[in-house]
Amino acid sequence: MKKLLSVLIAASFATVSAASFAMSHGGAPKDADMKKMEEKMEACKKMDAKTVDDKMKAECKKMMDDKKMMDEKKPDAMKK
C-alpha cells in the first residue's frame, strides 16, 4: 500500500510539472510569425481599398483591431 501511494504521488508531481512546463513555453510568438504579421500589416497599409476584395479588407481590419488591443495592453503590464 505504501508503494502504491508513493507511485501515485510521484505520478501526480510528474503530471503537474509537465503541465506547468507546457504552459510556460507554449505561448510566446516566434520571430518568423511576427515577421509575417509585420509584412501583412505593411501590405494592409499600402492596399487600395477600391481594388481589394472583402476577404482581404476583413483580415486587415481584424489585424488592425488586434494590434490596437495589444498596444493598449502593453502599458498595463508595465505598471505592475
Secondary structure, 3 states (H helix, E strand, C coil): CHHHHHHHHHHHHHHHHHHHHHHHHCCCCCHHHHHHHHHHHHHHHHCCCCCCCHHHHHHHHHHHHHHHHHHHHHHHHHHC
